Amino acid sequence: MKVIICGAGQVGWQIARHLAGERNDVTVVDNNPSLVNRATDTLDVQGITGFASYPNVLERAGAEDADMLIAATHSDEVNMVTCQVAHSVFTVPRKIARLRAQSYLSAIRKDLYRRDHLPIDVVISPEREVAEAALRRLRAPEAFDIEEFMEGRAQLIGLDLDADCPVLDTPLRQLSELFSTLRAVVVGLRRGSSGRLFAPEPGDQLQAGDQAYILCHTEDLARTQEIFGKSVKRQERVVLIGGGNVGLTVARALEAAPERIRAKMIERDRVCAEKAAEALERTIVLSGDGLDIELLREANIERADAVLTVTDDDKTNLLAAVRARTAGCSKTIALINDPTLVPLMGPLGIDAYVNPRQTTVSSILRHVRHGRVRNVYSVGDAEAEVIEAQVMSTSPLAGKRIRDISFPEGALVGAIQKSGEKVVRPGGGTMIEEGDIVAIFALSADVPEVERLLQVQVDFF
């Protein structure tokens, strides 16, 4: 597949990394030469320096015979014009655009832009993706990572295993015997000073300090956390620090959530705070510095079940989370764009983070994959993926028991949805049938082989 990626920032670079690693023909376009050079020096991609919306630049990038264009620059307007040019001048079959401005998103949702007037096949909203990720964090506050699969029937959760975890030193194969009705599978472990992520064997034992990725049935989410030593508490009071696009979207999502959540927001910019107060119905908006201990006390931070720091500055988010913790908040979640800052979470005592880049990359990958792939989630720093797909009749998986399938070493089946929407825990004797929906954890190097087993290398245009 020939793909043009417009924008070589964090999102564009990660998408290029994924697609180039799967032997796609990828060209990266950006008007910043240093970003283009970084992409071409570190990835097996071609690079074009120039403005992505210019027809001559897209022509140099090979738009005349491209299968897909992904517009992920920092400008909504450039992304929209790029898709329009790709459609009108080069008839590129599939176009994906990242849009941030709520005004554009609202108009698109109301169909004010007809498909033939604004030819974008898929719109990705980072703020919406982050808001959904933040809500998932609140539903599983002890998890450092969480993602939904199978239309919300299954969850991938990441848990830090403490010394008091009840199932330490227990071979994974014995967990199925000890908890026979638990629909959960440990699909990935991160261990040791190297922090290497791997797919565990049945005889592997859990150790204190491990980070475990677990695929479980949504109905067993609370029980799974308890079995792995995590207490479960309903989140009723939340404080948001930051009232920009992300904070406002998160606040709206909290107001619309079925759970009754009382939220307060702190925003430093007075104009931005006033806009947020006008846009929100039940959320109390305070104008001031989220690092101000007196303002945090005014927001009753010591009674809050969680604080989400979602300003546009990573360091401010980290410091605000630390200040909220010292002021008595029991759970801290920070928005972090820079992956190099994530290792600071432990020493700073921050419980979880939301990575807009990771959520956006995962969202785009869902629409890039071939065949009957329904969902893709990028794990860690693009170290692994969880792929949800429907098993086709031509798949080598169809009609076989899991123990008889030659999965690569870095791949594990975490959940299977049978006909009738029943989600089951897979075992060696579980039969995979045509039409089943499977969720498979795969290290990045093994993703192409997993796709081959799923028979997803078919054209979807």
C-alpha positions in Angstrom: 0.0 0.0 0.0 1.3 3.5 -0.9 0.6 6.0 1.8 1.4 9.7 2.0 1.7 11.1 5.6 1.4 14.9 5.8 3.0 16.2 9.0 6.2 14.7 10.5 5.5 15.6 14.1 5.0 13.0 16.9 1.8 11.6 15.4 3.0 11.5 11.8 6.3 10.0 12.8 4.7 7.2 14.8 2.2 6.4 12.0 5.1 6.3 9.5 7.0 4.0 11.9 4.2 1.6 12.1 3.4 1.5 8.4 7.0 1.4 7.2 7.7 -1.5 9.6 4.9 -3.4 7.8 6.6 -2.8 4.4 4.2 -0.2 3.1 5.5 2.4 0.6 5.5 5.5 2.9 6.3 9.1 2.0 6.4 11.8 4.7 5.7 15.5 3.8 6.5 18.4 6.1 7.6 22.0 5.6 10.2 21.6 8.4 13.4 20.1 6.9 14.7 18.8 10.2 11.5 16.8 10.8 11.7 15.3 7.4 15.3 14.4 7.9 14.6 12.8 11.2 12.0 10.6 9.5 14.2 9.6 6.6 17.2 9.0 8.8 15.4 6.7 11.3 12.7 5.1 9.2 12.5 3.3 5.9 10.5 6.1 4.3 10.8 8.8 1.6 10.7 12.4 2.6 9.5 15.6 0.8 10.0 19.1 2.2 7.2 21.5 1.4 3.7 22.6 2.2 1.4 19.5 2.1 -1.5 21.4 0.6 0.4 22.5 -2.5 -0.5 20.3 -5.5 3.2 20.3 -6.8 4.4 19.0 -3.4 1.8 16.2 -3.3 2.7 15.4 -6.9 6.4 15.0 -5.9 5.2 12.8 -3.0 3.5 10.4 -5.5 -0.2 11.4 -5.0 -1.1 10.3 -8.5 -1.0 6.6 -7.5 -1.3 6.8 -3.7 -3.8 4.5 -2.0 -4.2 6.7 1.1 -3.3 10.2 2.5 -3.1 11.0 6.2 -3.2 14.7 7.0 -1.8 15.1 10.5 -0.2 18.6 10.4 -0.7 21.0 13.3 -3.1 23.1 11.2 -6.8 22.0 10.7 -7.1 24.2 7.7 -4.0 22.7 6.0 -5.3 19.2 6.8 -8.7 20.0 5.2 -7.2 21.7 2.1 -4.7 18.8 1.7 -7.5 16.3 1.6 -9.4 18.5 -0.9 -6.4 18.7 -3.2 -5.7 15.0 -2.9 -9.3 14.3 -3.9 -9.9 16.9 -6.6 -6.5 16.9 -8.3 -5.2 13.3 -7.7 -8.3 11.3 -6.8 -6.6 9.6 -3.8 -9.1 6.9 -2.7 -8.9 7.3 1.0 -8.2 10.4 3.1 -7.8 10.8 6.9 -7.6 14.1 8.6 -6.8 15.2 12.1 -9.0 18.1 13.2 -8.9 19.9 16.5 -11.3 22.9 16.3 -14.7 22.1 17.9 -16.4 24.3 15.3 -15.2 22.1 12.4 -16.1 18.9 14.3 -19.6 20.2 15.2 -20.3 21.2 11.5 -19.1 17.8 10.3 -21.2 16.0 12.8 -24.2 18.1 11.7 -23.4 17.2 8.1 -23.0 20.9 7.2 -20.0 19.8 5.1 -21.3 17.4 2.5 -19.0 14.5 1.6 -18.6 15.8 -2.0 -17.8 19.3 -0.7 -15.3 18.3 2.0 -13.9 14.9 0.8 -12.5 13.5 4.1 -13.3 9.8 4.7 -12.2 9.7 8.4 -11.9 12.6 10.9 -9.7 12.1 13.9 -10.2 14.4 16.9 -7.3 14.2 19.4 -9.4 16.0 22.0 -12.2 13.5 21.7 -9.8 10.6 21.8 -8.1 12.0 24.9 -11.5 12.6 26.6 -12.5 9.0 26.0 -9.1 7.8 27.3 -9.5 9.9 30.4 -12.9 8.5 31.2 -11.5 5.0 30.8 -8.8 5.9 33.3 -11.4 7.0 35.8 -13.4 3.8 35.4 -10.3 1.8 36.3 -8.3 4.2 38.5 -5.7 1.6 39.6 -4.7 0.9 35.9 -1.9 2.8 34.3 -3.3 2.0 30.8 -6.8 0.9 29.6 -8.5 0.5 26.3 -11.9 -0.9 25.2 -12.4 -3.8 22.7 -15.3 -5.7 21.2 -17.6 -2.7 21.5 -16.9 -2.3 25.2 -17.4 -5.9 26.1 -13.6 -6.4 26.8 -10.9 -4.3 28.3 -7.1 -4.1 28.1 -5.8 -2.9 31.4 -2.2 -2.2 32.5 -1.5 -2.9 36.2 1.6 -2.2 38.3 2.2 -5.3 40.5 3.1 -4.4 44.0 4.8 -6.6 46.6 1.5 -7.4 48.2 -0.1 -8.7 45.0 -1.9 -12.0 45.9 -0.9 -13.8 42.8 2.9 -13.2 42.8 5.1 -16.2 42.1 2.1 -18.1 40.6 2.6 -19.7 37.2 0.1 -18.1 34.8 -1.3 -21.5 33.8 -2.4 -21.9 37.5 -4.4 -18.6 37.4 -6.9 -20.3 35.2 -7.3 -23.1 37.8 -7.4 -20.9 40.8 -10.0 -18.5 39.2 -11.9 -20.8 36.9 -14.7 -18.3 36.2 -12.4 -15.3 35.7 -12.4 -14.1 32.0 -9.0 -12.6 32.0 -5.6 -13.3 30.3 -2.2 -11.8 31.0 -1.0 -11.0 27.5 2.0 -8.8 28.1 4.6 -8.2 30.8 7.2 -5.5 31.3 10.0 -6.5 33.7 13.4 -5.6 35.0 15.6 -2.6 34.7 15.6 -2.8 30.9 11.8 -2.5 30.9 11.5 -5.0 28.1 8.0 -5.9 27.0 7.3 -9.5 26.2 4.4 -12.0 25.8 4.6 -14.4 28.7 4.6 -18.2 28.5 2.2 -20.3 30.6 4.9 -21.2 33.0 6.1 -17.7 33.7 5.5 -16.3 37.2 4.5 -12.7 38.1 7.0 -10.7 40.1 6.8 -7.6 42.2 7.5 -4.6 40.1 6.1 -6.1 36.9 3.8 -4.2 34.7 1.1 -6.5 33.5 -1.2 -6.0 30.5 -4.4 -8.0 31.0 -7.3 -8.6 28.6 -10.5 -9.2 30.5 -14.3 -9.2 30.1 -15.7 -5.8 31.1 -18.0 -7.5 33.7 -14.9 -8.9 35.3 -12.9 -5.7 35.4 -13.4 -4.9 39.1 -12.7 -8.5 40.1 -9.6 -8.7 37.9 -8.2 -5.6 39.6 -8.9 -7.0 43.1 -7.3 -10.4 42.2 -4.1 -8.5 41.2 -4.1 -6.5 44.4 -5.8 -3.3 43.4 -8.7 -1.8 45.4 -11.7 -0.6 43.4 -13.4 2.7 44.3 -16.0 4.5 42.5 -14.9 7.9 41.2 -17.5 10.6 42.2 -15.5 13.8 42.5 -13.0 14.9 39.9 -10.9 18.0 39.6 -9.6 19.1 36.1 -6.6 21.4 35.9 -6.7 23.0 32.4 -9.7 24.3 30.6 -8.4 24.4 27.0 -9.7 22.2 24.1 -8.7 19.0 25.9 -10.0 20.1 29.3 -13.3 21.3 27.9 -13.8 18.1 26.0 -13.1 16.0 29.0 -15.5 18.1 31.1 -18.2 17.7 28.6 -17.6 14.0 28.5 -17.8 13.8 32.3 -21.1 15.7 32.3 -22.5 13.3 29.7 -21.2 10.1 31.4 -23.8 7.7 32.8 -22.0 7.8 36.1 -22.9 10.8 38.3 -19.5 12.6 38.5 -19.1 16.0 40.1 -16.4 17.9 38.4 -14.5 21.2 39.1 -12.1 22.8 36.7 -9.2 25.2 37.3 -8.0 27.3 34.4 -5.3 29.9 34.5 -6.4 32.1 31.6 -9.4 34.1 32.6 -10.9 34.4 29.1 -10.5 30.7 28.6 -12.1 30.0 32.0 -15.1 32.2 31.1 -15.6 30.4 27.9 -15.5 27.1 29.7 -18.0 28.3 32.3 -20.4 29.3 29.6 -20.0 26.0 27.7 -20.5 23.7 30.7 -23.7 23.1 32.7 -22.8 21.4 35.9 -19.0 21.8 36.1 -17.7 24.5 38.5 -15.0 26.6 36.9 -12.4 28.4 39.0 -10.0 30.9 37.4 -6.5 30.7 38.7 -3.2 28.8 38.7 -3.6 25.0 39.2 -0.3 25.1 41.1 -1.7 27.4 43.7 -2.2 25.4 46.9 -4.9 27.7 48.2 -6.9 27.4 45.0 -6.6 23.6 45.1 -8.0 23.7 48.6 -10.8 25.9 47.4 -11.6 23.2 44.9 -11.7 20.7 47.8 -8.8 18.7 46.3 -8.4 16.7 49.5 -11.9 15.3 49.0 -11.5 14.6 45.2 -11.3 11.0 44.1 -9.0 12.0 41.2 -7.3 14.9 39.6 -6.7 15.1 35.8 -4.1 17.6 34.8 -4.8 18.5 31.1 -3.0 21.8 30.3 -1.1 22.1 27.1 2.3 21.9 28.9 3.6 18.5 30.0 5.8 19.9 32.8 2.9 21.9 34.2 0.8 18.7 34.2 3.4 16.8 36.1 3.9 19.5 38.7 0.2 20.1 39.1 -0.4 16.4 39.7 2.4 16.4 42.3 0.9 19.4 44.0 -2.5 17.8 44.0 -1.1 14.7 45.6 0.7 16.6 48.3 -2.6 18.5 49.0 -4.4 15.2 49.7 -5.8 13.9 46.4 -5.6 10.1 46.3 -5.4 9.6 42.5 -3.5 11.7 40.0 -3.7 11.4 36.2 -1.5 13.6 33.9 -1.7 14.4 30.2 1.8 13.7 28.8 2.8 14.2 25.2 6.5 13.6 25.6 7.2 9.9 26.1 10.6 10.7 27.6 8.8 12.2 30.6 6.8 9.0 31.4 9.6 7.4 33.5 9.3 10.4 35.9 5.8 9.3 36.9 7.0 6.7 39.4 9.5 8.9 41.3 6.9 11.8 41.3 4.1 9.5 42.6 1.8 10.1 39.6 -0.6 7.2 39.2 -1.5 7.2 35.5 -1.1 9.2 32.3 -2.9 9.9 29.1 -0.8 10.2 25.9 -2.6 12.1 23.1 -0.1 10.9 20.6 -0.7 7.3 21.5 -4.5 7.6 21.4 -4.4 9.4 18.1 -2.0 6.9 16.5 -4.2 4.0 17.7 -7.3 5.7 16.3 -5.7 6.3 12.9 -4.4 2.7 12.7 -7.9 1.4 13.1 -8.7 3.0 9.8 -5.5 2.1 8.0 -5.5 -1.6 8.6 -6.7 -4.0 5.9 -9.5 -6.5 5.9 -11.8 -7.0 8.8 -9.7 -5.3 11.5 -12.1 -3.6 13.9 -9.7 -2.0 16.4 -6.0 -1.5 17.0 -4.3 -0.2 20.1 -0.7 0.8 20.3 0.9 -0.4 23.5 3.8 1.5 25.2 6.1 3.3 22.8 4.8 1.5 19.8 6.3 -1.7 21.2 3.3 -3.9 20.7 -0.3 -3.8 19.4 -3.6 -5.3 20.4 -5.5 -6.1 17.2 -9.2 -6.9 17.2 -10.4 -8.6 14.0 -13.1 -10.8 12.6 -11.8 -14.3 11.5 -12.4 -14.8 7.8 -13.1 -18.1 6.1 -9.7 -17.9 4.4 -7.9 -17.4 7.6 -5.5 -20.2 8.8 -7.1 -19.6 12.3 -10.6 -20.7 11.2 -11.6 -24.2 12.3 -8.6 -24.7 14.5 -7.9 -25.0 18.2 -5.6 -22.4 19.7 -3.0 -25.0 20.7 -2.8 -26.1 17.0 -2.1 -22.7 15.6 1.5 -21.6 15.0 1.4 -18.1 16.6 4.6 -16.2 16.7 6.4 -16.1 20.0 5.4 -12.6 20.7 1.6 -13.1 20.2 -1.2 -14.2 22.5 -4.9 -14.4 22.1 -6.5 -12.4 24.9 -10.3 -12.7 24.2 -12.7 -14.2 21.7 -16.2 -13.0 21.0 -18.4 -15.8 19.7 -21.7 -15.5 17.8 -24.4 -14.1 20.0 -22.0 -11.5 21.4 -20.6 -13.9 24.1 -17.0 -13.1 25.1 -15.0 -16.0 26.3 -11.5 -16.5 27.8 -9.4 -18.4 25.3 -7.6 -21.6 26.3 -5.5 -24.1 24.4 -8.5 -26.2 23.5 -10.7 -23.2 22.4 -11.9 -23.6 18.8 -11.7 -20.5 16.6 -14.4 -20.4 14.0 -15.2 -18.3 11.0 -17.0 -15.1 12.1 -15.4 -15.1 15.6 -13.9 -11.8 16.7 -10.5 -12.2 18.3 -8.3 -9.8 20.3 -4.6 -10.6 19.9 -1.7 -9.0 21.7 1.4 -8.9 19.4 4.8 -7.4 19.7 5.6 -5.0 16.9 7.9 -7.4 15.1 5.2 -10.0 15.0 2.3 -7.9 13.8 2.8 -8.8 10.1 2.7 -12.5 10.9 -0.5 -12.0 13.0 -2.0 -10.1 10.1 -1.2 -13.0 7.8 -2.9 -15.4 10.2 -5.9 -13.2 10.2 -5.8 -12.9 6.4 -6.2 -9.2 6.5 -3.8 -8.4 3.6 -6.7 -7.8 1.3 -7.5 -4.5 -0.4 -10.3 -2.6 1.4 -10.8 0.3 -1.0 
